[in-house]
């Protein structure tokens, strides 16, 4: 790359792709974004839980996760479900997942720091670009039904505090004061006032429009079939009519979610992402009774692994569960039913006749940390593998990878920067870069 006008291809138009394109455009690059769908944010970034949740930064690499997975393996409606059918991909992923259990504490603290830094960028961008995404800064309340779960949350809170995030324990009476609509009996909770919620799809499409205003060329309906790089130039080949068309760039950034693994293999890199399916329901609130009965404060139910967000006046989102079942996007009734039943139990005043189900594939790496940085080729970069915190971390990882691309213009090194933990966390907590 020779100048600020270097051309960069961004592969993928989900939340990481559009924020990466935006961050690169602010730095003067000529950016082209490739997305296979007709619009931005139509897959995993379409209908997630809606939380911007630094309080959910705990990584899953813990022996309790393994034990729960084994216990729930044959229960179709379990919060964590693993298809027992073996595959080399799944086996290698779980082997690496277990191998990262010793790094549970460090990775949780680092993820917390990144999530806090991401807020500043995300809110600054939304304000500067006038993006309305049903933002609610009402905090997130974690709820616990037993002493064991509550005490584990206390240990997690100490790690979050090391990362710079305060949250406080609350009694059942305090929980009712924070969110009066919540029904049921609870042992206690933890409340994070600084967390927030919103509509990821609205935010992502708003940022895609903002990127276009900065000069990003967004090519939708583009099925990318091949990526190549010789270290100096990069090629992106797409299907075009009955043939193929190859575009040429100075470099490229892979932000392709669960497809990043196969693209990385084409480029000589190993990015061991596994698609972990999550489900959500959007409950339409058609009447005043339902609107009054729905919570304003976001919740995370640790026992059922469900999260909630209130999207404007007339929508309520409930999302969660983790399903290891390969590249399967089926919306299963036995996985949606527990979400509806949870709403009926916890918020009995909500009318659940109008429920829209959805499923998406979270791109998860075995250490639960996103891959952000250089690949083997000098002009290939990655911003992918954010797992269950894609929206929460998106703004800061976009800033990080964009800065890596800038730094790479003048200094070329053969040493890759394979994962976010290799990038100093202090680089992530600089003041937000103002739009140009």
C-alpha positions as CSV (number, residue, x, y, z in Angstrom):
1,X,0.0,0.0,0.0
2,X,1.5,3.3,-1.0
3,X,-0.8,6.1,0.1
4,X,-3.9,7.1,2.0
5,X,-5.9,6.3,-1.1
6,X,-5.0,2.6,-0.9
7,X,-7.9,0.4,-1.9
8,X,-9.3,-2.0,0.7
9,X,-12.0,-4.7,0.3
10,X,-14.1,-5.5,3.3
11,X,-15.7,-9.0,3.1
12,X,-19.0,-9.1,4.9
13,X,-21.8,-6.6,5.6
14,X,-22.8,-7.5,9.1
15,X,-22.0,-5.4,12.2
16,X,-18.2,-6.0,12.0
17,X,-18.1,-5.4,8.3
18,X,-20.0,-2.1,8.2
19,X,-18.1,-0.7,11.3
20,X,-14.8,-1.7,9.8
21,X,-15.7,-0.1,6.5
22,X,-16.7,3.1,8.3
23,X,-13.5,3.2,10.4
24,X,-11.3,2.6,7.3
25,X,-13.1,5.3,5.4
26,X,-12.6,7.8,8.2
27,X,-8.9,7.1,7.7
28,X,-8.9,8.0,4.0
29,X,-9.0,4.5,2.4
30,X,-10.9,3.7,-0.7
31,X,-13.2,1.0,0.7
32,X,-15.4,-1.5,-1.1
33,X,-17.7,-3.6,1.0
34,X,-18.9,-7.0,-0.4
35,X,-22.1,-8.5,1.1
36,X,-24.0,-11.5,-0.3
37,X,-27.4,-10.3,0.8
38,X,-29.4,-7.4,-0.7
39,X,-28.9,-5.3,2.4
40,X,-26.5,-4.9,5.3
41,X,-27.0,-6.9,8.5
42,X,-29.4,-9.5,7.3
43,X,-28.0,-12.6,9.1
44,X,-26.4,-12.8,12.5
45,X,-26.7,-9.0,12.9
46,X,-30.4,-9.0,12.2
47,X,-32.2,-9.9,15.4
48,X,-29.9,-10.6,18.3
49,X,-30.5,-10.0,22.0
50,X,-30.0,-6.2,21.6
51,X,-27.6,-5.8,24.5
52,X,-24.5,-3.6,24.6
53,X,-23.3,-5.6,27.6
54,X,-19.9,-5.2,29.1
55,X,-21.4,-7.1,32.0
56,X,-21.7,-10.2,29.8
57,X,-18.0,-10.2,29.1
58,X,-17.3,-13.5,30.9
59,X,-15.9,-16.0,28.4
60,X,-17.4,-19.5,28.4
61,X,-14.1,-21.3,28.9
62,X,-15.0,-22.8,32.3
63,X,-15.4,-26.4,33.5
64,X,-19.0,-25.6,34.5
65,X,-19.8,-25.0,30.9
66,X,-18.5,-28.4,29.9
67,X,-20.5,-30.1,32.7
68,X,-23.7,-28.3,31.8
69,X,-23.2,-29.2,28.1
70,X,-22.9,-32.9,29.0
71,X,-25.9,-32.7,31.3
72,X,-28.1,-31.0,28.7
73,X,-26.9,-33.0,25.6
74,X,-30.1,-35.1,25.3
75,X,-32.5,-32.3,26.3
76,X,-33.9,-30.6,23.2
77,X,-34.9,-27.4,24.9
78,X,-31.7,-27.0,27.0
79,X,-30.0,-23.6,27.0
80,X,-26.8,-25.2,25.7
81,X,-27.3,-28.0,23.1
82,X,-24.5,-30.0,21.4
83,X,-25.3,-32.3,18.6
84,X,-23.4,-35.5,19.5
85,X,-22.6,-36.3,15.9
86,X,-18.9,-35.9,15.6
87,X,-16.9,-33.9,13.0
88,X,-13.3,-32.9,12.9
89,X,-14.2,-29.3,13.0
90,X,-16.3,-29.6,16.1
91,X,-13.7,-31.9,17.9
92,X,-10.8,-29.5,17.1
93,X,-12.9,-26.6,18.3
94,X,-13.8,-28.2,21.6
95,X,-10.2,-29.4,22.2
96,X,-9.0,-25.8,21.8
97,X,-11.9,-24.6,23.9
98,X,-10.8,-26.8,26.8
99,X,-7.2,-25.8,26.2
100,X,-8.2,-22.2,26.9
101,X,-9.8,-22.8,30.2
102,X,-6.6,-21.7,32.0
103,X,-7.0,-18.3,30.3
104,X,-10.5,-17.8,31.5
105,X,-9.7,-15.0,34.0
106,X,-7.4,-13.1,31.7
107,X,-9.7,-13.3,28.7
108,X,-12.7,-12.2,30.8
109,X,-10.8,-9.1,32.1
110,X,-9.5,-8.2,28.6
111,X,-13.0,-8.6,27.0
112,X,-14.4,-6.3,29.7
113,X,-11.8,-3.6,28.9
114,X,-12.6,-3.9,25.2
115,X,-16.4,-3.7,25.8
116,X,-16.0,-0.5,27.8
117,X,-13.8,1.1,25.2
118,X,-16.2,0.1,22.5
119,X,-19.1,2.1,24.0
120,X,-17.3,5.4,23.5
121,X,-16.7,4.8,19.8
122,X,-20.2,3.4,19.2
123,X,-22.1,6.2,20.9
124,X,-19.8,8.9,19.3
125,X,-20.5,7.4,15.8
126,X,-24.2,7.2,16.4
127,X,-24.4,10.8,17.6
128,X,-22.2,12.1,14.8
129,X,-24.1,10.3,12.1
130,X,-27.6,10.7,13.5
131,X,-28.3,6.9,13.8
132,X,-31.5,6.1,15.6
133,X,-31.5,2.5,16.9
134,X,-33.9,2.5,19.8
135,X,-31.1,3.1,22.3
136,X,-32.0,2.7,26.0
137,X,-29.5,3.5,28.7
138,X,-31.4,1.8,31.5
139,X,-28.7,-0.7,32.6
140,X,-28.8,-4.5,32.6
141,X,-30.0,-6.6,35.5
142,X,-28.6,-10.1,35.9
143,X,-31.1,-12.3,37.8
144,X,-30.4,-15.5,39.8
145,X,-32.7,-18.0,41.2
146,X,-30.3,-19.8,43.6
147,X,-27.4,-19.1,45.9
148,X,-24.9,-21.0,43.7
149,X,-25.5,-18.9,40.6
150,X,-25.5,-15.7,42.7
151,X,-22.2,-16.6,44.3
152,X,-20.6,-17.4,40.9
153,X,-21.8,-14.0,39.7
154,X,-20.0,-12.4,42.6
155,X,-16.7,-14.0,41.5
156,X,-17.3,-12.8,37.9
157,X,-18.0,-9.3,39.2
158,X,-14.5,-9.2,40.7
159,X,-13.1,-10.0,37.2
160,X,-15.3,-7.3,35.6
161,X,-14.1,-4.9,38.2
162,X,-10.5,-5.6,37.2
163,X,-11.5,-4.7,33.7
164,X,-12.9,-1.4,34.9
165,X,-16.6,-2.3,35.1
166,X,-18.5,-1.6,38.3
167,X,-21.7,-3.5,39.0
168,X,-23.5,-4.0,42.2
169,X,-25.3,-6.8,44.0
170,X,-29.0,-6.2,44.6
171,X,-31.6,-7.9,46.8
172,X,-34.9,-9.3,45.5
173,X,-36.6,-6.1,46.8
174,X,-34.1,-4.0,44.9
175,X,-34.7,-6.0,41.8
176,X,-38.4,-5.3,42.0
177,X,-37.6,-1.6,42.4
178,X,-35.3,-1.7,39.4
179,X,-37.8,-3.6,37.2
180,X,-41.3,-3.7,38.7
181,X,-42.8,-5.8,35.8
182,X,-40.6,-8.9,36.6
183,X,-42.6,-11.7,38.1
184,X,-41.2,-14.7,40.0
185,X,-39.0,-15.5,43.0
186,X,-35.2,-14.8,42.9
187,X,-32.3,-15.2,45.2
188,X,-30.7,-12.0,44.1
189,X,-29.2,-10.1,41.2
190,X,-26.4,-7.9,39.9
191,X,-27.1,-4.6,38.3
192,X,-24.9,-2.8,35.8
193,X,-26.1,0.8,35.3
194,X,-23.7,1.6,32.5
195,X,-24.9,-1.1,30.1
196,X,-27.5,-0.4,27.5
197,X,-29.7,-1.9,24.7
198,X,-30.9,-1.2,21.2
199,X,-31.7,-2.6,17.8
200,X,-28.6,-4.0,16.2
201,X,-30.2,-4.1,12.7
202,X,-31.1,-0.4,12.8
203,X,-27.6,0.5,14.1
204,X,-25.8,-1.6,11.4
205,X,-27.9,-0.3,8.5
206,X,-27.5,3.3,9.8
207,X,-23.7,2.8,9.9
208,X,-23.7,1.3,6.4
209,X,-25.5,4.4,5.2
210,X,-23.0,6.5,7.0
211,X,-20.1,4.6,5.5
212,X,-21.5,5.2,2.0
213,X,-21.7,8.9,2.7
214,X,-18.0,8.7,3.5
215,X,-17.4,7.2,0.1
216,X,-17.5,3.5,0.8
217,X,-18.7,1.5,-2.2
218,X,-21.2,-1.0,-0.9
219,X,-21.8,-3.9,-3.3
220,X,-24.8,-5.9,-2.2
221,X,-26.0,-9.2,-3.7
222,X,-22.3,-10.2,-4.2
223,X,-21.6,-13.9,-3.7
224,X,-17.8,-13.9,-3.0
225,X,-16.4,-17.2,-4.1
226,X,-12.6,-16.7,-3.8
227,X,-10.1,-14.5,-2.1
228,X,-6.4,-14.3,-3.1
229,X,-3.3,-12.3,-2.1
230,X,0.3,-12.2,-3.0
231,X,1.2,-9.9,-0.1
232,X,1.1,-6.8,-2.3
233,X,-2.2,-7.1,-4.2
234,X,-5.4,-8.8,-3.3
235,X,-8.2,-10.3,-5.4
236,X,-11.9,-10.7,-4.7
237,X,-13.8,-13.0,-7.1
238,X,-17.6,-13.0,-7.2
239,X,-20.2,-14.8,-9.2
240,X,-21.4,-12.5,-12.0
241,X,-24.2,-13.8,-14.2
242,X,-23.2,-17.1,-15.8
243,X,-19.5,-16.4,-15.0
244,X,-17.2,-14.7,-12.5
245,X,-15.7,-11.3,-12.0
246,X,-12.5,-10.5,-10.2
247,X,-11.9,-7.2,-8.4
248,X,-8.4,-6.0,-7.5
249,X,-7.4,-4.2,-4.3
250,X,-4.3,-3.2,-2.3
251,X,-5.6,-5.2,0.6
252,X,-8.6,-6.8,2.2
253,X,-10.2,-7.3,5.6
254,X,-12.2,-10.5,6.3
255,X,-15.3,-9.7,8.4
256,X,-17.4,-12.6,7.1
257,X,-18.8,-14.1,10.4
258,X,-19.0,-17.9,10.2
259,X,-17.8,-17.9,6.6
260,X,-14.5,-16.4,7.7
261,X,-13.0,-19.8,8.4
262,X,-13.3,-20.9,4.8
263,X,-12.1,-17.6,3.4
264,X,-9.1,-17.7,5.8
265,X,-8.2,-21.1,4.5
266,X,-8.1,-19.7,0.9
267,X,-5.6,-17.1,2.2
268,X,-3.4,-19.5,4.0
269,X,-4.6,-18.7,7.5
270,X,-6.3,-20.8,10.2
271,X,-9.3,-19.1,11.8
272,X,-11.1,-21.9,13.7
273,X,-14.5,-20.3,13.9
274,X,-17.5,-22.6,14.8
275,X,-21.1,-21.5,14.0
276,X,-22.9,-21.5,17.3
277,X,-26.6,-21.0,16.7
278,X,-28.6,-18.6,18.8
279,X,-32.4,-18.0,18.8
280,X,-34.5,-15.0,19.4
281,X,-38.2,-13.9,19.4
282,X,-39.4,-10.4,18.8
283,X,-42.7,-10.0,20.8
284,X,-44.9,-7.4,19.2
285,X,-46.7,-5.4,21.9
286,X,-50.0,-4.4,20.2
287,X,-51.9,-3.1,23.1
288,X,-51.3,-0.7,26.1
289,X,-51.6,-3.6,28.6
290,X,-48.7,-5.5,26.9
291,X,-46.6,-2.3,26.6
292,X,-47.1,-1.6,30.3
293,X,-46.3,-5.2,31.3
294,X,-43.0,-5.4,29.3
295,X,-39.8,-4.4,31.0
296,X,-37.8,-1.3,30.3
297,X,-34.6,-2.5,32.0
298,X,-32.7,-5.2,30.1
299,X,-32.4,-8.6,31.8
300,X,-30.0,-11.6,31.7
301,X,-31.4,-14.7,33.3
302,X,-28.4,-16.8,34.1
303,X,-30.2,-20.1,34.6
304,X,-32.0,-20.1,31.2
305,X,-29.2,-18.1,29.5
306,X,-31.8,-15.6,28.1
307,X,-31.4,-11.9,27.6
308,X,-34.0,-9.2,26.9
309,X,-34.2,-5.8,25.4
310,X,-37.0,-3.3,24.9
311,X,-37.0,-1.9,21.4
312,X,-39.1,1.2,21.3
313,X,-42.7,1.3,22.6
314,X,-44.1,-1.8,20.8
315,X,-41.4,-4.4,20.6
316,X,-39.8,-6.7,23.1
317,X,-36.8,-9.0,22.2
318,X,-35.8,-12.2,24.0
319,X,-32.8,-14.1,22.8
320,X,-30.3,-16.7,23.9
321,X,-29.4,-20.4,23.9
322,X,-26.4,-21.9,22.2
323,X,-26.6,-24.8,19.8
324,X,-23.6,-26.6,18.3
325,X,-25.1,-28.1,15.2
326,X,-22.9,-27.1,12.3
327,X,-23.9,-24.6,9.6
328,X,-27.6,-25.2,10.3
329,X,-30.0,-22.2,10.2
330,X,-33.2,-24.0,10.9
331,X,-35.6,-22.4,13.3
332,X,-36.7,-25.2,15.5
333,X,-40.0,-25.0,17.3
334,X,-38.6,-26.9,20.4
335,X,-35.9,-24.2,20.7
336,X,-38.3,-21.3,20.3
337,X,-41.0,-22.6,22.7
338,X,-38.9,-22.1,25.9
339,X,-38.4,-18.4,25.0
340,X,-42.1,-17.8,24.7
341,X,-42.8,-19.8,27.9
342,X,-40.2,-17.7,29.7
343,X,-42.0,-14.5,28.7
344,X,-45.3,-15.9,29.9
345,X,-43.8,-16.8,33.2
346,X,-41.7,-13.7,33.9
347,X,-44.1,-11.2,32.3
348,X,-47.6,-12.7,32.4
349,X,-49.2,-9.4,31.3
350,X,-47.6,-9.5,27.9
351,X,-49.7,-10.8,25.0
352,X,-47.5,-13.4,23.2
353,X,-49.9,-14.0,20.2
354,X,-47.6,-12.0,17.9
355,X,-44.2,-13.5,18.1
356,X,-41.6,-13.4,15.4
357,X,-38.9,-16.2,15.7
358,X,-35.4,-15.9,14.4
359,X,-32.1,-17.8,14.4
360,X,-28.5,-16.8,13.6
361,X,-25.1,-18.3,13.7
362,X,-22.6,-16.7,16.1
363,X,-19.0,-16.9,14.8
364,X,-17.1,-18.2,17.8
365,X,-13.4,-18.9,18.3
366,X,-12.3,-21.5,20.9
367,X,-10.8,-18.8,23.2
368,X,-14.0,-16.7,22.9
369,X,-11.9,-13.7,21.8
370,X,-12.2,-12.1,18.3
371,X,-9.4,-12.3,15.8
372,X,-8.3,-8.8,15.0
373,X,-5.1,-8.1,13.0
374,X,-2.8,-9.3,10.3
375,X,-2.9,-12.6,8.5
376,X,0.1,-14.3,7.0
377,X,0.0,-12.1,3.9
378,X,1.1,-8.5,4.5
379,X,-2.1,-7.1,3.1
380,X,-4.6,-9.5,4.6
381,X,-6.4,-8.6,7.8
382,X,-9.1,-10.1,10.0
383,X,-11.9,-8.7,12.2
384,X,-14.1,-11.7,13.0
385,X,-15.0,-14.3,15.5
386,X,-16.8,-12.0,18.1
387,X,-19.1,-14.8,19.3
388,X,-21.9,-13.6,21.6
389,X,-20.5,-10.1,21.9
390,X,-20.4,-9.0,18.2
391,X,-22.3,-5.8,18.6
392,X,-20.8,-5.0,22.0
393,X,-17.2,-5.2,20.7
394,X,-17.8,-4.1,17.1
395,X,-16.8,-0.4,17.4
396,X,-13.5,-1.0,19.2
397,X,-12.4,-3.9,17.0
398,X,-13.2,-1.9,13.9
399,X,-11.0,0.9,15.2
400,X,-8.2,-1.5,16.1
401,X,-8.1,-3.3,12.7
402,X,-8.3,0.0,10.9
403,X,-5.3,1.3,12.8
404,X,-3.5,-1.9,12.1
405,X,-4.1,-1.3,8.3
406,X,-2.8,2.2,8.7
407,X,0.3,1.1,10.5
408,X,0.9,-1.6,7.9
409,X,1.2,0.9,5.1
410,X,4.7,2.0,5.9
411,X,6.0,-0.9,7.9
412,X,5.7,-4.5,6.6
413,X,6.4,-7.4,9.0
414,X,6.3,-11.1,8.4
415,X,4.9,-11.7,11.9
416,X,1.1,-11.9,12.0
417,X,-1.0,-10.4,14.7
418,X,-3.3,-13.4,15.2
419,X,-5.7,-12.5,18.0
420,X,-7.0,-9.5,19.8
421,X,-5.0,-10.4,23.0
422,X,-1.8,-9.8,21.0
423,X,-2.8,-6.2,20.4
424,X,-2.1,-4.1,23.5
425,X,-5.4,-3.4,25.3
426,X,-4.3,0.2,25.7
427,X,-4.6,0.6,22.0
428,X,-8.3,-0.1,22.4
429,X,-9.0,2.5,25.0
430,X,-7.8,5.6,23.2
431,X,-10.4,8.4,22.8
432,X,-12.9,7.7,20.0
433,X,-11.8,8.9,16.6
434,X,-14.0,11.7,15.5
435,X,-15.7,11.5,12.1
436,X,-13.9,13.4,9.4
